[in-house]
Amino acid sequence: MPPATITLNVHVTPRAPRDEIVSASGDAIKIKLRAPPVDDKANDALVKFLAQAFGVRRAQIEIVSGLKSRHKLVRIQGASADRIQELRK
């Protein structure tokens, strides 16, 4: 499947022992991040983590809503929808 724009519902748990995807189902992903939820550190860590997970540049990821919330809507440009299936495993 060619790269496309994907929109994901993400639930972030900050101050975790390590960065990891806890679960992924449908278009929702639960992610734990080491970064604290202060001064946009958790948002920056989320963008960096997703860029690495989807193999895209950080500039291709946008937090559309939920900048101050644990529940976020994230848009990833140029990501393969197949990658979501791989992350579920």
Phi and psi restraints in degrees (range 20) as a CNS / XPLOR table:
assign (resid 1 and name C) (resid 2 and name N)
       (resid 2 and name CA) (resid 2 and name C) 1.0 -69.5 20.0 2
assign (resid 2 and name N) (resid 2 and name CA)
       (resid 2 and name C) (resid 3 and name N) 1.0 155.8 20.0 2
assign (resid 2 and name C) (resid 3 and name N)
       (resid 3 and name CA) (resid 3 and name C) 1.0 -59.0 20.0 2
assign (resid 3 and name N) (resid 3 and name CA)
       (resid 3 and name C) (resid 4 and name N) 1.0 144.6 20.0 2
assign (resid 3 and name C) (resid 4 and name N)
       (resid 4 and name CA) (resid 4 and name C) 1.0 -143.3 20.0 2
assign (resid 4 and name N) (resid 4 and name CA)
       (resid 4 and name C) (resid 5 and name N) 1.0 -174.3 20.0 2
assign (resid 4 and name C) (resid 5 and name N)
       (resid 5 and name CA) (resid 5 and name C) 1.0 -98.6 20.0 2
assign (resid 5 and name N) (resid 5 and name CA)
       (resid 5 and name C) (resid 6 and name N) 1.0 126.2 20.0 2
assign (resid 5 and name C) (resid 6 and name N)
       (resid 6 and name CA) (resid 6 and name C) 1.0 -114.7 20.0 2
assign (resid 6 and name N) (resid 6 and name CA)
       (resid 6 and name C) (resid 7 and name N) 1.0 139.3 20.0 2
assign (resid 6 and name C) (resid 7 and name N)
       (resid 7 and name CA) (resid 7 and name C) 1.0 -116.3 20.0 2
assign (resid 7 and name N) (resid 7 and name CA)
       (resid 7 and name C) (resid 8 and name N) 1.0 126.6 20.0 2
assign (resid 7 and name C) (resid 8 and name N)
       (resid 8 and name CA) (resid 8 and name C) 1.0 -121.7 20.0 2
assign (resid 8 and name N) (resid 8 and name CA)
       (resid 8 and name C) (resid 9 and name N) 1.0 144.1 20.0 2
assign (resid 8 and name C) (resid 9 and name N)
       (resid 9 and name CA) (resid 9 and name C) 1.0 -89.9 20.0 2
assign (resid 9 and name N) (resid 9 and name CA)
       (resid 9 and name C) (resid 10 and name N) 1.0 125.7 20.0 2
assign (resid 9 and name C) (resid 10 and name N)
       (resid 10 and name CA) (resid 10 and name C) 1.0 -124.2 20.0 2
assign (resid 10 and name N) (resid 10 and name CA)
       (resid 10 and name C) (resid 11 and name N) 1.0 133.5 20.0 2
assign (resid 10 and name C) (resid 11 and name N)
       (resid 11 and name CA) (resid 11 and name C) 1.0 -110.4 20.0 2
assign (resid 11 and name N) (resid 11 and name CA)
       (resid 11 and name C) (resid 12 and name N) 1.0 119.2 20.0 2
assign (resid 11 and name C) (resid 12 and name N)
       (resid 12 and name CA) (resid 12 and name C) 1.0 -105.6 20.0 2
assign (resid 12 and name N) (resid 12 and name CA)
       (resid 12 and name C) (resid 13 and name N) 1.0 134.4 20.0 2
assign (resid 12 and name C) (resid 13 and name N)
       (resid 13 and name CA) (resid 13 and name C) 1.0 -113.2 20.0 2
assign (resid 13 and name N) (resid 13 and name CA)
       (resid 13 and name C) (resid 14 and name N) 1.0 107.7 20.0 2
assign (resid 13 and name C) (resid 14 and name N)
       (resid 14 and name CA) (resid 14 and name C) 1.0 -79.6 20.0 2
assign (resid 14 and name N) (resid 14 and name CA)
       (resid 14 and name C) (resid 15 and name N) 1.0 169.7 20.0 2
assign (resid 14 and name C) (resid 15 and name N)
       (resid 15 and name CA) (resid 15 and name C) 1.0 56.5 20.0 2
assign (resid 15 and name N) (resid 15 and name CA)
       (resid 15 and name C) (resid 16 and name N) 1.0 38.4 20.0 2
assign (resid 15 and name C) (resid 16 and name N)
       (resid 16 and name CA) (resid 16 and name C) 1.0 -86.3 20.0 2
assign (resid 16 and name N) (resid 16 and name CA)
       (resid 16 and name C) (resid 17 and name N) 1.0 163.6 20.0 2
assign (resid 16 and name C) (resid 17 and name N)
       (resid 17 and name CA) (resid 17 and name C) 1.0 -65.0 20.0 2
assign (resid 17 and name N) (resid 17 and name CA)
       (resid 17 and name C) (resid 18 and name N) 1.0 -28.1 20.0 2
assign (resid 17 and name C) (resid 18 and name N)
       (resid 18 and name CA) (resid 18 and name C) 1.0 -154.7 20.0 2
assign (resid 18 and name N) (resid 18 and name CA)
       (resid 18 and name C) (resid 19 and name N) 1.0 160.3 20.0 2
assign (resid 18 and name C) (resid 19 and name N)
       (resid 19 and name CA) (resid 19 and name C) 1.0 -79.2 20.0 2
assign (resid 19 and name N) (resid 19 and name CA)
       (resid 19 and name C) (resid 20 and name N) 1.0 126.1 20.0 2
assign (resid 19 and name C) (resid 20 and name N)
       (resid 20 and name CA) (resid 20 and name C) 1.0 -164.6 20.0 2
assign (resid 20 and name N) (resid 20 and name CA)
       (resid 20 and name C) (resid 21 and name N) 1.0 154.7 20.0 2
assign (resid 20 and name C) (resid 21 and name N)
       (resid 21 and name CA) (resid 21 and name C) 1.0 -87.7 20.0 2
assign (resid 21 and name N) (resid 21 and name CA)
       (resid 21 and name C) (resid 22 and name N) 1.0 123.3 20.0 2
assign (resid 21 and name C) (resid 22 and name N)
       (resid 22 and name CA) (resid 22 and name C) 1.0 -85.1 20.0 2
assign (resid 22 and name N) (resid 22 and name CA)
       (resid 22 and name C) (resid 23 and name N) 1.0 -46.1 20.0 2
assign (resid 22 and name C) (resid 23 and name N)
       (resid 23 and name CA) (resid 23 and name C) 1.0 -157.2 20.0 2
assign (resid 23 and name N) (resid 23 and name CA)
       (resid 23 and name C) (resid 24 and name N) 1.0 158.0 20.0 2
assign (resid 23 and name C) (resid 24 and name N)
       (resid 24 and name CA) (resid 24 and name C) 1.0 -143.5 20.0 2
assign (resid 24 and name N) (resid 24 and name CA)
       (resid 24 and name C) (resid 25 and name N) 1.0 124.8 20.0 2
assign (resid 24 and name C) (resid 25 and name N)
       (resid 25 and name CA) (resid 25 and name C) 1.0 -144.4 20.0 2
assign (resid 25 and name N) (resid 25 and name CA)
       (resid 25 and name C) (resid 26 and name N) 1.0 131.4 20.0 2
assign (resid 25 and name C) (resid 26 and name N)
       (resid 26 and name CA) (resid 26 and name C) 1.0 61.0 20.0 2
assign (resid 26 and name N) (resid 26 and name CA)
       (resid 26 and name C) (resid 27 and name N) 1.0 -126.5 20.0 2
assign (resid 26 and name C) (resid 27 and name N)
       (resid 27 and name CA) (resid 27 and name C) 1.0 -104.5 20.0 2
assign (resid 27 and name N) (resid 27 and name CA)
       (resid 27 and name C) (resid 28 and name N) 1.0 11.4 20.0 2
assign (resid 27 and name C) (resid 28 and name N)
       (resid 28 and name CA) (resid 28 and name C) 1.0 -103.7 20.0 2
assign (resid 28 and name N) (resid 28 and name CA)
       (resid 28 and name C) (resid 29 and name N) 1.0 137.4 20.0 2
assign (resid 28 and name C) (resid 29 and name N)
       (resid 29 and name CA) (resid 29 and name C) 1.0 -131.9 20.0 2
assign (resid 29 and name N) (resid 29 and name CA)
       (resid 29 and name C) (resid 30 and name N) 1.0 133.2 20.0 2
assign (resid 29 and name C) (resid 30 and name N)
       (resid 30 and name CA) (resid 30 and name C) 1.0 -101.8 20.0 2
assign (resid 30 and name N) (resid 30 and name CA)
       (resid 30 and name C) (resid 31 and name N) 1.0 125.2 20.0 2
assign (resid 30 and name C) (resid 31 and name N)
       (resid 31 and name CA) (resid 31 and name C) 1.0 -128.5 20.0 2
assign (resid 31 and name N) (resid 31 and name CA)
       (resid 31 and name C) (resid 32 and name N) 1.0 134.3 20.0 2
assign (resid 31 and name C) (resid 32 and name N)
       (resid 32 and name CA) (resid 32 and name C) 1.0 -101.4 20.0 2
assign (resid 32 and name N) (resid 32 and name CA)
       (resid 32 and name C) (resid 33 and name N) 1.0 135.9 20.0 2
assign (resid 32 and name C) (resid 33 and name N)
       (resid 33 and name CA) (resid 33 and name C) 1.0 -128.9 20.0 2
assign (resid 33 and name N) (resid 33 and name CA)
       (resid 33 and name C) (resid 34 and name N) 1.0 144.3 20.0 2
assign (resid 33 and name C) (resid 34 and name N)
       (resid 34 and name CA) (resid 34 and name C) 1.0 -71.0 20.0 2
assign (resid 34 and name N) (resid 34 and name CA)
       (resid 34 and name C) (resid 35 and name N) 1.0 -28.6 20.0 2
assign (resid 34 and name C) (resid 35 and name N)
       (resid 35 and name CA) (resid 35 and name C) 1.0 -64.6 20.0 2
assign (resid 35 and name N) (resid 35 and name CA)
       (resid 35 and name C) (resid 36 and name N) 1.0 144.7 20.0 2
assign (resid 35 and name C) (resid 36 and name N)
       (resid 36 and name CA) (resid 36 and name C) 1.0 -79.2 20.0 2
assign (resid 36 and name N) (resid 36 and name CA)
       (resid 36 and name C) (resid 37 and name N) 1.0 157.3 20.0 2
assign (resid 36 and name C) (resid 37 and name N)
       (resid 37 and name CA) (resid 37 and name C) 1.0 -84.4 20.0 2
assign (resid 37 and name N) (resid 37 and name CA)
       (resid 37 and name C) (resid 38 and name N) 1.0 51.0 20.0 2
assign (resid 37 and name C) (resid 38 and name N)
       (resid 38 and name CA) (resid 38 and name C) 1.0 -127.4 20.0 2
assign (resid 38 and name N) (resid 38 and name CA)
       (resid 38 and name C) (resid 39 and name N) 1.0 142.8 20.0 2
assign (resid 38 and name C) (resid 39 and name N)
       (resid 39 and name CA) (resid 39 and name C) 1.0 51.6 20.0 2
assign (resid 39 and name N) (resid 39 and name CA)
       (resid 39 and name C) (resid 40 and name N) 1.0 37.8 20.0 2
assign (resid 39 and name C) (resid 40 and name N)
       (resid 40 and name CA) (resid 40 and name C) 1.0 61.9 20.0 2
assign (resid 40 and name N) (resid 40 and name CA)
       (resid 40 and name C) (resid 41 and name N) 1.0 15.8 20.0 2
assign (resid 40 and name C) (resid 41 and name N)
       (resid 41 and name CA) (resid 41 and name C) 1.0 -64.3 20.0 2
assign (resid 41 and name N) (resid 41 and name CA)
       (resid 41 and name C) (resid 42 and name N) 1.0 -40.8 20.0 2
assign (resid 41 and name C) (resid 42 and name N)
       (resid 42 and name CA) (resid 42 and name C) 1.0 -67.7 20.0 2
assign (resid 42 and name N) (resid 42 and name CA)
       (resid 42 and name C) (resid 43 and name N) 1.0 -38.9 20.0 2
assign (resid 42 and name C) (resid 43 and name N)
       (resid 43 and name CA) (resid 43 and name C) 1.0 -63.8 20.0 2
assign (resid 43 and name N) (resid 43 and name CA)
       (resid 43 and name C) (resid 44 and name N) 1.0 -43.7 20.0 2
assign (resid 43 and name C) (resid 44 and name N)
       (resid 44 and name CA) (resid 44 and name C) 1.0 -62.2 20.0 2
assign (resid 44 and name N) (resid 44 and name CA)
       (resid 44 and name C) (resid 45 and name N) 1.0 -42.2 20.0 2
assign (resid 44 and name C) (resid 45 and name N)
       (resid 45 and name CA) (resid 45 and name C) 1.0 -65.0 20.0 2
assign (resid 45 and name N) (resid 45 and name CA)
       (resid 45 and name C) (resid 46 and name N) 1.0 -37.6 20.0 2
assign (resid 45 and name C) (resid 46 and name N)
       (resid 46 and name CA) (resid 46 and name C) 1.0 -63.5 20.0 2
assign (resid 46 and name N) (resid 46 and name CA)
       (resid 46 and name C) (resid 47 and name N) 1.0 -46.1 20.0 2
assign (resid 46 and name C) (resid 47 and name N)
       (resid 47 and name CA) (resid 47 and name C) 1.0 -61.6 20.0 2
assign (resid 47 and name N) (resid 47 and name CA)
       (resid 47 and name C) (resid 48 and name N) 1.0 -45.1 20.0 2
assign (resid 47 and name C) (resid 48 and name N)
       (resid 48 and name CA) (resid 48 and name C) 1.0 -62.1 20.0 2
assign (resid 48 and name N) (resid 48 and name CA)
       (resid 48 and name C) (resid 49 and name N) 1.0 -44.8 20.0 2
assign (resid 48 and name C) (resid 49 and name N)
       (resid 49 and name CA) (resid 49 and name C) 1.0 -62.7 20.0 2
assign (resid 49 and name N) (resid 49 and name CA)
       (resid 49 and name C) (resid 50 and name N) 1.0 -46.6 20.0 2
assign (resid 49 and name C) (resid 50 and name N)
       (resid 50 and name CA) (resid 50 and name C) 1.0 -67.5 20.0 2
assign (resid 50 and name N) (resid 50 and name CA)
       (resid 50 and name C) (resid 51 and name N) 1.0 -36.4 20.0 2
assign (resid 50 and name C) (resid 51 and name N)
       (resid 51 and name CA) (resid 51 and name C) 1.0 -60.1 20.0 2
assign (resid 51 and name N) (resid 51 and name CA)
       (resid 51 and name C) (resid 52 and name N) 1.0 -43.3 20.0 2
assign (resid 51 and name C) (resid 52 and name N)
       (resid 52 and name CA) (resid 52 and name C) 1.0 -68.3 20.0 2
assign (resid 52 and name N) (resid 52 and name CA)
       (resid 52 and name C) (resid 53 and name N) 1.0 -43.6 20.0 2
assign (resid 52 and name C) (resid 53 and name N)
       (resid 53 and name CA) (resid 53 and name C) 1.0 -63.9 20.0 2
assign (resid 53 and name N) (resid 53 and name CA)
       (resid 53 and name C) (resid 54 and name N) 1.0 -37.8 20.0 2
assign (resid 53 and name C) (resid 54 and name N)
       (resid 54 and name CA) (resid 54 and name C) 1.0 -97.2 20.0 2
assign (resid 54 and name N) (resid 54 and name CA)
       (resid 54 and name C) (resid 55 and name N) 1.0 -4.9 20.0 2
assign (resid 54 and name C) (resid 55 and name N)
       (resid 55 and name CA) (resid 55 and name C) 1.0 69.2 20.0 2
assign (resid 55 and name N) (resid 55 and name CA)
       (resid 55 and name C) (resid 56 and name N) 1.0 38.4 20.0 2
assign (resid 55 and name C) (resid 56 and name N)
       (resid 56 and name CA) (resid 56 and name C) 1.0 -124.6 20.0 2
assign (resid 56 and name N) (resid 56 and name CA)
       (resid 56 and name C) (resid 57 and name N) 1.0 170.4 20.0 2
assign (resid 56 and name C) (resid 57 and name N)
       (resid 57 and name CA) (resid 57 and name C) 1.0 -77.5 20.0 2
assign (resid 57 and name N) (resid 57 and name CA)
       (resid 57 and name C) (resid 58 and name N) 1.0 154.8 20.0 2
assign (resid 57 and name C) (resid 58 and name N)
       (resid 58 and name CA) (resid 58 and name C) 1.0 -60.3 20.0 2
assign (resid 58 and name N) (resid 58 and name CA)
       (resid 58 and name C) (resid 59 and name N) 1.0 -32.3 20.0 2
assign (resid 58 and name C) (resid 59 and name N)
       (resid 59 and name CA) (resid 59 and name C) 1.0 -66.1 20.0 2
assign (resid 59 and name N) (resid 59 and name CA)
       (resid 59 and name C) (resid 60 and name N) 1.0 -16.5 20.0 2
assign (resid 59 and name C) (resid 60 and name N)
       (resid 60 and name CA) (resid 60 and name C) 1.0 -87.3 20.0 2
assign (resid 60 and name N) (resid 60 and name CA)
       (resid 60 and name C) (resid 61 and name N) 1.0 1.1 20.0 2
assign (resid 60 and name C) (resid 61 and name N)
       (resid 61 and name CA) (resid 61 and name C) 1.0 -115.0 20.0 2
assign (resid 61 and name N) (resid 61 and name CA)
       (resid 61 and name C) (resid 62 and name N) 1.0 131.8 20.0 2
assign (resid 61 and name C) (resid 62 and name N)
       (resid 62 and name CA) (resid 62 and name C) 1.0 -132.4 20.0 2
assign (resid 62 and name N) (resid 62 and name CA)
       (resid 62 and name C) (resid 63 and name N) 1.0 130.5 20.0 2
assign (resid 62 and name C) (resid 63 and name N)
       (resid 63 and name CA) (resid 63 and name C) 1.0 -85.2 20.0 2
assign (resid 63 and name N) (resid 63 and name CA)
       (resid 63 and name C) (resid 64 and name N) 1.0 107.2 20.0 2
assign (resid 63 and name C) (resid 64 and name N)
       (resid 64 and name CA) (resid 64 and name C) 1.0 -76.0 20.0 2
assign (resid 64 and name N) (resid 64 and name CA)
       (resid 64 and name C) (resid 65 and name N) 1.0 -41.7 20.0 2
assign (resid 64 and name C) (resid 65 and name N)
       (resid 65 and name CA) (resid 65 and name C) 1.0 -149.4 20.0 2
assign (resid 65 and name N) (resid 65 and name CA)
       (resid 65 and name C) (resid 66 and name N) 1.0 158.3 20.0 2
assign (resid 65 and name C) (resid 66 and name N)
       (resid 66 and name CA) (resid 66 and name C) 1.0 90.7 20.0 2
assign (resid 66 and name N) (resid 66 and name CA)
       (resid 66 and name C) (resid 67 and name N) 1.0 27.4 20.0 2
assign (resid 66 and name C) (resid 67 and name N)
       (resid 67 and name CA) (resid 67 and name C) 1.0 -57.5 20.0 2
assign (resid 67 and name N) (resid 67 and name CA)
       (resid 67 and name C) (resid 68 and name N) 1.0 -31.5 20.0 2
assign (resid 67 and name C) (resid 68 and name N)
       (resid 68 and name CA) (resid 68 and name C) 1.0 -108.2 20.0 2
assign (resid 68 and name N) (resid 68 and name CA)
       (resid 68 and name C) (resid 69 and name N) 1.0 15.3 20.0 2
assign (resid 68 and name C) (resid 69 and name N)
       (resid 69 and name CA) (resid 69 and name C) 1.0 -123.9 20.0 2
assign (resid 69 and name N) (resid 69 and name CA)
       (resid 69 and name C) (resid 70 and name N) 1.0 161.7 20.0 2
assign (resid 69 and name C) (resid 70 and name N)
       (resid 70 and name CA) (resid 70 and name C) 1.0 -76.4 20.0 2
assign (resid 70 and name N) (resid 70 and name CA)
       (resid 70 and name C) (resid 71 and name N) 1.0 -25.0 20.0 2
assign (resid 70 and name C) (resid 71 and name N)
       (resid 71 and name CA) (resid 71 and name C) 1.0 -94.1 20.0 2
assign (resid 71 and name N) (resid 71 and name CA)
       (resid 71 and name C) (resid 72 and name N) 1.0 120.9 20.0 2
assign (resid 71 and name C) (resid 72 and name N)
       (resid 72 and name CA) (resid 72 and name C) 1.0 -130.2 20.0 2
assign (resid 72 and name N) (resid 72 and name CA)
       (resid 72 and name C) (resid 73 and name N) 1.0 152.7 20.0 2
assign (resid 72 and name C) (resid 73 and name N)
       (resid 73 and name CA) (resid 73 and name C) 1.0 -110.6 20.0 2
assign (resid 73 and name N) (resid 73 and name CA)
       (resid 73 and name C) (resid 74 and name N) 1.0 120.2 20.0 2
assign (resid 73 and name C) (resid 74 and name N)
       (resid 74 and name CA) (resid 74 and name C) 1.0 -121.1 20.0 2
assign (resid 74 and name N) (resid 74 and name CA)
       (resid 74 and name C) (resid 75 and name N) 1.0 133.9 20.0 2
assign (resid 74 and name C) (resid 75 and name N)
       (resid 75 and name CA) (resid 75 and name C) 1.0 -108.4 20.0 2
assign (resid 75 and name N) (resid 75 and name CA)
       (resid 75 and name C) (resid 76 and name N) 1.0 128.9 20.0 2
assign (resid 75 and name C) (resid 76 and name N)
       (resid 76 and name CA) (resid 76 and name C) 1.0 -120.5 20.0 2
assign (resid 76 and name N) (resid 76 and name CA)
       (resid 76 and name C) (resid 77 and name N) 1.0 117.7 20.0 2
assign (resid 76 and name C) (resid 77 and name N)
       (resid 77 and name CA) (resid 77 and name C) 1.0 -92.6 20.0 2
assign (resid 77 and name N) (resid 77 and name CA)
       (resid 77 and name C) (resid 78 and name N) 1.0 139.5 20.0 2
assign (resid 77 and name C) (resid 78 and name N)
       (resid 78 and name CA) (resid 78 and name C) 1.0 77.7 20.0 2
assign (resid 78 and name N) (resid 78 and name CA)
       (resid 78 and name C) (resid 79 and name N) 1.0 16.9 20.0 2
assign (resid 78 and name C) (resid 79 and name N)
       (resid 79 and name CA) (resid 79 and name C) 1.0 -98.0 20.0 2
assign (resid 79 and name N) (resid 79 and name CA)
       (resid 79 and name C) (resid 80 and name N) 1.0 148.7 20.0 2
assign (resid 79 and name C) (resid 80 and name N)
       (resid 80 and name CA) (resid 80 and name C) 1.0 -83.8 20.0 2
assign (resid 80 and name N) (resid 80 and name CA)
       (resid 80 and name C) (resid 81 and name N) 1.0 130.9 20.0 2
assign (resid 80 and name C) (resid 81 and name N)
       (resid 81 and name CA) (resid 81 and name C) 1.0 -62.9 20.0 2
assign (resid 81 and name N) (resid 81 and name CA)
       (resid 81 and name C) (resid 82 and name N) 1.0 -26.2 20.0 2
assign (resid 81 and name C) (resid 82 and name N)
       (resid 82 and name CA) (resid 82 and name C) 1.0 -62.9 20.0 2
assign (resid 82 and name N) (resid 82 and name CA)
       (resid 82 and name C) (resid 83 and name N) 1.0 -27.1 20.0 2
assign (resid 82 and name C) (resid 83 and name N)
       (resid 83 and name CA) (resid 83 and name C) 1.0 -63.8 20.0 2
assign (resid 83 and name N) (resid 83 and name CA)
       (resid 83 and name C) (resid 84 and name N) 1.0 -31.5 20.0 2
assign (resid 83 and name C) (resid 84 and name N)
       (resid 84 and name CA) (resid 84 and name C) 1.0 -61.5 20.0 2
assign (resid 84 and name N) (resid 84 and name CA)
       (resid 84 and name C) (resid 85 and name N) 1.0 -42.0 20.0 2
assign (resid 84 and name C) (resid 85 and name N)
       (resid 85 and name CA) (resid 85 and name C) 1.0 -61.3 20.0 2
assign (resid 85 and name N) (resid 85 and name CA)
       (resid 85 and name C) (resid 86 and name N) 1.0 -40.3 20.0 2
assign (resid 85 and name C) (resid 86 and name N)
       (resid 86 and name CA) (resid 86 and name C) 1.0 -67.0 20.0 2
assign (resid 86 and name N) (resid 86 and name CA)
       (resid 86 and name C) (resid 87 and name N) 1.0 -35.8 20.0 2
assign (resid 86 and name C) (resid 87 and name N)
       (resid 87 and name CA) (resid 87 and name C) 1.0 -70.5 20.0 2
assign (resid 87 and name N) (resid 87 and name CA)
       (resid 87 and name C) (resid 88 and name N) 1.0 -23.1 20.0 2
assign (resid 87 and name C) (resid 88 and name N)
       (resid 88 and name CA) (resid 88 and name C) 1.0 -68.8 20.0 2
assign (resid 88 and name N) (resid 88 and name CA)
       (resid 88 and name C) (resid 89 and name N) 1.0 -24.6 20.0 2
